[in-house]
Amino acid sequence: MNTPGNDTAGYSDGAAAAAPERTFAALPVTRGRAFARSWWGQAWLKALEDSALDGEQVKRGRRHARAGAVGAVSVRPGRITALVQDRDHTRHRSDVLLQRLSAADWDRFLDLVADRAGHIAALLDRDMPPVLVEDAAAAGIELLPGIGDLESECGCGAWDHCAHSAALCYQVARLLDEDPFVLLLLRGRGERELLDELQARSASRAAVPVGEDAPAAEPGAGGVPATEAYAARDILPPLPAPPPPVDTPGAAPALGGGTPPAPGVTVAALELLIEDTAARAQRLLADALGAGHPDSVPPPPLTPAQDAVRMAARGPGEEISARLAAGSGRDPRGLALAVRAWELGGAAGLAVLEEEWTPEPAALARAAGRLAAAWGDGETRPRLRAAGNRWTVVGGDAQLRYGRDGRWWPYRREGGRWVPAGPATDDPAGALAGLSAQE
C-alpha cells in the first residue's frame, strides 16, 4: 500500500498545496455498456484487474459502479478520491494512488508533444493516439499505468484493492473515456498548465530559424500591408462557419470530494456562480449568433450592487441571499424589495426603486397634461403631490415614479415602505388607474 508521503513525492510543500484539482459529479447509473470504450480507458481497467489480488473484489466493485454507488470523484496529482456506498448504505472514503511523473519526465514529454503538431491537436480533441503513448514510452515515460501501479487506500481497512477502490477505478475509466487530461492530471500536470507550457515551447521553436543558412528576417517583415490584404480580398478563402448555437448552458461541475473548502468559502455559493456564468455565456453566444447582433447595442455593465440583486432573483436560498444582502449594503427586506423591482423591470426597475431625481420641466408638464385629460368633467380626479420624480396620491397609498427611461412605474405603500406594484407604462394615467383597480 502506498504511504501518504508518496502522494507528494517530488514536490515541495508549496507545490503540493497549489496542485490543481478537478471534481466530477457522480455519474449516472449505467446499464448494458462497457465501462471503457477508448483504448486508454481499457488499459486503465486492465491495470486494475492485473494489480488486484482478489478478482471477486473487482467484480463486486464493477457492480457497485454500475449501480451508481460512487459519489463525486476528486482528481488531483497522484490521487483520486470518492465516497463509495455499500448496499447497507455505509459509505467509505476510497483513494487510488498513481505515481506522478518527475520534472525531468515532464520536460521530455512536453518536448516530444511540442515537436509534433498532431499530438497537440489530438489532446485538444480529447484523444490519446497510440503513437503518442509509444513516443512517450520510447523516451522512458510511462503514461498509462501497468501491473501494480494502481495502489489503494480505503476506509474499510482493506490492504489490497477492495470493492470500493475497484468501483472508483471503474468510474474513473468512464471519465478517462471523455477526457484523457484526467490521466495527465493524475500524473502531475493540469490541463491549463500543460497547454500553456506547450504553447510557450511551440512559440519558441517557431521563433528560432532551423539551420545556419536560414535567412535573417527583414526589418518590417512582421505582417502584410493593409492595401495588399484588401486587394486580395476576392481570392482569400471564405471565413469559417460560425459555431453552432447552444440551446442550454452546460451542467455545472459538483464541487466537493476529498478536499474541504477554505475558511469562508461556501460551496453552494461557488456552484451558483458557476451555473450563472454558464447561463450568461449561453445567452451571450445566442445574442452573438442572432441576426440582429451587428446592430445591437450591449447594455451597460451592472454594478456589484445591481448584480447582487440579479443573483438574488435566482432564488439561491436563505444563506446565500443573506450574503448578497450584506455585500450589497441592504437588509433582507431591502433585498426582497430590490428583487421585486428587478423582476418587474431589470436594471431600470431597480434604479426607479433606489434613485430620486428631478426630471426636466417639459417632461413633468407633459405628464400633468396627460393626467388632466384622463378624467372627464364631473369625475373626481386624485390629488397628486410631486416631489422630484415621485408623484404620490394625497391621502392614499398609491404613487407613480417617473424613470429615466421615460416610463411611469406604479408603487404602493405596504408596511411603511413603497413597494413596486407592477410593470412600467408610457401612460401615467393608465398606471394610476391600475393602482386604483388594485385598491
Secondary structure, DSSP 8 states (H G I E B T S, - for coil): ---GGGGGTTS-HHHHHT---EEE-------SS-S--SHHHHHHHHHHHHH-S-HHHHHHHHHHHHTT-B--EEEETTEEEEEEE-TTS-EEEEEEE-----HHHHHHHHHHHHT-HHHHHHHHTT---HHHHHHHHHTT---S--TT--EEEETT--SS--HHHHHHHHHHHHHHHH-THHHHHHTT--HHHHHHHHHHHHHHHHHS-SSTT-----TT-SS--HHHHHHTTTTS----------SS--------SSS---TT--HHHHHHHHHHHHHHHHHHHHHHHSTTGGG--------HHHHHHHHHTT---HHHHHHHHHHTT--HHHHHHHHHHHHHHHHHHHHHHH------HHHHHHHHHHHHHHS-TTS----EEEETTEEEETTSSEEEEE-TTS-EEEEEEETTEEEE-S--BS-HHHHHHHHHHH-
